[in-house]
Amino acid sequence: MLNAGKVIKEARWRSGDTLGEFAQKLGVSDRQLRTWEKGFDNLDFNIVQKALELANLELDLATLDNSDEELILEMEKYTPTERAEYMAQLYRIEQELHNAVLIE
């Protein structure tokens, strides 16, 4: 799953800046940037947007849709353990299909 911290880290990586350099360009401390990159703190979307701009990247929100909304609502009915079991089952099926394609 993609989160804001991962987006910022990817933007920094693509910019070629060190953590310190990128933090300075964002106007925050190294420590704050590290916290965001690790996903330990919520951040304002404007920070994400600025990070993307610094890396000459853009986030095309027009391509996002709500096609998974029904699945999300359905999954909310289950416990975390049941959801994890469901995902594990999907993973096994995907692996079986992948292996079947490789064998043919």
Backbone as numpy.savetxt, mean C-alpha at the origin, in Angstrom:
# Nx Ny Nz CAx CAy CAz Cx Cy Cz
-1.34 -5.05 0.64 -2.17 -3.88 0.64 -1.29 -2.63 0.64
-1.70 -1.69 -0.15 -0.96 -0.46 -0.25 -1.47 0.53 0.79
-0.53 1.16 1.52 -0.93 2.20 2.46 -0.09 3.44 2.20
-0.47 4.51 2.86 0.20 5.80 2.62 1.70 5.72 2.91
2.07 5.00 3.95 3.49 4.86 4.28 4.28 4.18 3.17
3.70 3.15 2.58 4.37 2.46 1.48 4.48 3.36 0.25
3.46 4.17 0.02 3.48 5.10 -1.11 4.61 6.10 -0.92
4.73 6.64 0.29 5.79 7.62 0.57 7.17 6.97 0.43
7.31 5.76 0.94 8.60 5.08 0.84 8.97 4.82 -0.62
8.00 4.40 -1.41 8.24 4.16 -2.83 8.61 5.46 -3.54
7.93 6.55 -3.19 8.24 7.85 -3.79 9.66 8.26 -3.44
10.06 8.07 -2.18 11.43 8.42 -1.77 12.44 7.58 -2.53
12.16 6.29 -2.64 13.08 5.38 -3.34 13.23 5.81 -4.79
12.11 6.11 -5.43 12.15 6.50 -6.85 12.81 7.86 -7.06
12.75 8.72 -6.03 13.38 10.03 -6.16 14.90 9.93 -6.07
15.38 8.83 -5.47 16.82 8.66 -5.30 17.36 9.37 -4.07
16.48 9.96 -3.28 16.89 10.67 -2.08 17.09 9.72 -0.91
17.97 10.13 -0.01 18.10 9.41 1.26 16.90 9.78 2.12
16.74 9.08 3.21 15.65 9.39 4.13 15.77 10.83 4.61
16.97 11.25 4.97 17.19 12.61 5.45 16.90 13.66 4.40
17.34 13.43 3.18 17.10 14.37 2.10 15.60 14.52 1.81
14.92 13.39 1.76 13.49 13.41 1.45 12.71 14.06 2.59
13.09 13.75 3.82 12.43 14.35 4.98 12.57 15.87 4.93
13.76 16.34 4.60 14.00 17.77 4.52 13.12 18.41 3.45
13.01 17.76 2.30 12.17 18.29 1.22 10.70 18.32 1.62
10.29 17.34 2.45 8.91 17.31 2.92 8.68 18.27 4.08
9.77 18.74 4.68 9.66 19.65 5.81 9.35 18.97 7.12
9.83 17.71 7.24 9.62 16.94 8.48 10.95 16.36 8.94
10.96 15.82 10.13 12.17 15.20 10.65 12.37 13.81 10.04
13.63 13.33 10.10 13.93 11.97 9.65 13.06 10.97 10.42
12.96 11.21 11.71 12.20 10.29 12.58 10.73 10.22 12.15
10.14 11.38 11.85 8.73 11.40 11.43 8.55 10.65 10.11
9.44 10.89 9.17 9.35 10.20 7.88 9.49 8.70 8.06
10.43 8.28 8.88 10.63 6.85 9.15 9.36 6.24 9.76
8.74 6.98 10.69 7.50 6.51 11.31 6.40 6.33 10.28
6.26 7.30 9.38 5.26 7.19 8.33 5.54 6.01 7.41
6.80 5.86 7.01 7.16 4.78 6.09 6.87 3.41 6.68
7.01 3.29 7.98 6.74 2.01 8.64 5.25 1.82 8.92
4.45 2.85 8.63 3.02 2.73 8.82 2.56 2.87 10.25
3.40 3.47 11.10 3.08 3.59 12.52 2.30 4.84 12.87
2.03 5.69 11.90 1.37 6.95 12.19 0.52 7.34 10.99
-0.63 7.90 11.26 -1.48 8.38 10.17 -0.91 9.69 9.64
-1.13 9.93 8.37 -0.65 11.17 7.81 -1.67 11.77 6.88
-1.54 13.04 6.69 -2.44 13.81 5.85 -2.19 13.47 4.37
-3.25 13.42 3.59 -3.11 13.12 2.17 -2.23 14.13 1.46
-2.21 15.37 1.94 -1.37 16.39 1.33 0.11 16.02 1.39
0.52 15.34 2.45 1.91 14.88 2.57 2.18 13.82 1.51
1.25 12.90 1.33 1.42 11.86 0.30 1.52 12.52 -1.07
0.66 13.47 -1.32 0.66 14.17 -2.61 2.00 14.89 -2.82
2.50 15.55 -1.80 3.78 16.26 -1.91 4.92 15.28 -2.17
4.90 14.13 -1.49 5.93 13.11 -1.70 5.91 12.61 -3.13
4.72 12.39 -3.67 4.60 11.94 -5.06 5.13 13.00 -6.02
4.82 14.25 -5.74 5.30 15.34 -6.60 6.82 15.43 -6.57
7.42 15.24 -5.39 8.88 15.29 -5.28 9.55 14.20 -6.13
8.84 13.09 -6.31 9.37 11.98 -7.10 8.88 12.02 -8.54
8.21 13.11 -8.91 7.62 13.24 -10.25 6.66 12.10 -10.56
5.86 11.74 -9.57 4.85 10.69 -9.72 3.49 11.30 -9.47
2.46 10.59 -9.91 1.10 11.04 -9.61 0.24 9.84 -9.30
-0.77 10.08 -8.51 -1.71 9.04 -8.14 -3.00 9.30 -8.91
-3.35 8.39 -9.79 -4.54 8.55 -10.61 -5.72 7.93 -9.89
-6.44 8.76 -9.16 -7.58 8.27 -8.40 -8.76 7.91 -9.30
-8.73 8.35 -10.53 -9.82 8.04 -11.46 -9.87 6.55 -11.77
-8.75 5.85 -11.60 -8.74 4.42 -11.91 -9.25 3.58 -10.74
-9.41 4.20 -9.59 -9.91 3.46 -8.43 -11.42 3.31 -8.55
-11.92 2.17 -8.16 -13.36 1.97 -8.20 -13.80 1.24 -6.93
-15.05 0.96 -6.83 -15.57 0.29 -5.64 -15.99 -1.14 -5.96
-15.33 -1.77 -6.90 -15.72 -3.12 -7.33 -15.54 -4.15 -6.22
-14.71 -3.86 -5.25 -14.50 -4.81 -4.16 -15.40 -4.52 -2.96
-16.24 -3.51 -3.08 -17.07 -3.10 -1.96 -17.97 -4.23 -1.46
-18.57 -4.98 -2.37 -19.44 -6.10 -1.97 -18.66 -7.15 -1.21
-17.46 -7.46 -1.69 -16.63 -8.46 -1.00 -16.26 -7.96 0.39
-15.91 -6.70 0.50 -15.55 -6.13 1.80 -16.73 -6.23 2.76
-17.90 -5.85 2.29 -19.08 -5.93 3.14 -19.37 -7.36 3.56
-19.18 -8.30 2.63 -19.40 -9.71 2.93 -18.40 -10.21 3.97
-17.14 -9.83 3.82 -16.09 -10.29 4.72 -16.25 -9.73 6.14
-16.89 -8.57 6.26 -17.10 -7.98 7.58 -17.99 -8.85 8.46
-18.71 -9.78 7.85 -19.60 -10.66 8.60 -18.82 -11.75 9.35
-17.57 -11.96 8.98 -16.78 -13.04 9.52 -15.76 -12.55 10.54
-15.30 -13.46 11.37 -14.27 -13.13 12.35 -12.93 -13.01 11.62
-11.94 -12.37 12.25 -10.62 -12.30 11.62 -10.05 -13.68 11.28
-10.27 -14.64 12.15 -9.78 -16.00 11.89 -10.45 -16.60 10.67
-11.75 -16.41 10.55 -12.47 -16.93 9.39 -12.01 -16.25 8.11
-11.74 -14.94 8.19 -11.25 -14.23 7.01 -9.87 -14.73 6.61
-9.02 -14.98 7.60 -7.67 -15.49 7.31 -7.75 -16.87 6.67
-8.64 -17.72 7.17 -8.81 -19.06 6.59 -9.31 -18.96 5.15
-10.22 -18.03 4.90 -10.74 -17.82 3.55 -9.61 -17.39 2.62
-8.79 -16.45 3.06 -7.68 -15.98 2.24 -6.67 -17.09 1.98
-6.41 -17.91 2.99 -5.49 -19.03 2.81 -6.04 -20.01 1.79
-7.34 -20.23 1.83 -7.97 -21.12 0.86 -7.85 -20.55 -0.56
-8.09 -19.25 -0.71 -7.93 -18.62 -2.02 -6.50 -18.73 -2.52
-5.55 -18.56 -1.61 -4.14 -18.67 -1.99 -3.83 -20.08 -2.48
-4.33 -21.09 -1.78 -4.09 -22.49 -2.20 -4.69 -22.74 -3.58
-5.88 -22.24 -3.81 -6.53 -22.41 -5.11 -5.71 -21.73 -6.19
-5.25 -20.51 -5.91 -4.43 -19.78 -6.88 -3.15 -20.55 -7.20
-2.53 -21.11 -6.19 -1.30 -21.89 -6.40 -1.58 -23.13 -7.24
-2.70 -23.80 -6.96 -3.07 -24.99 -7.73 -3.30 -24.63 -9.20
-3.97 -23.51 -9.43 -4.21 -23.07 -10.81 -2.90 -22.70 -11.50
-2.05 -22.01 -10.77 -0.75 -21.63 -11.31 0.06 -22.87 -11.69
0.09 -23.85 -10.79 0.83 -25.08 -11.06 0.22 -25.86 -12.22
-1.10 -25.84 -12.34 -1.76 -26.55 -13.43 -1.40 -25.91 -14.77
-1.31 -24.61 -14.80 -0.94 -23.90 -16.04 0.51 -24.21 -16.40
1.37 -24.27 -15.41 2.79 -24.57 -15.67 2.99 -25.99 -16.16
2.17 -26.92 -15.71 2.30 -28.32 -16.10 1.84 -28.52 -17.53
0.82 -27.81 -17.97 0.28 -27.99 -19.32 1.20 -27.49 -20.33
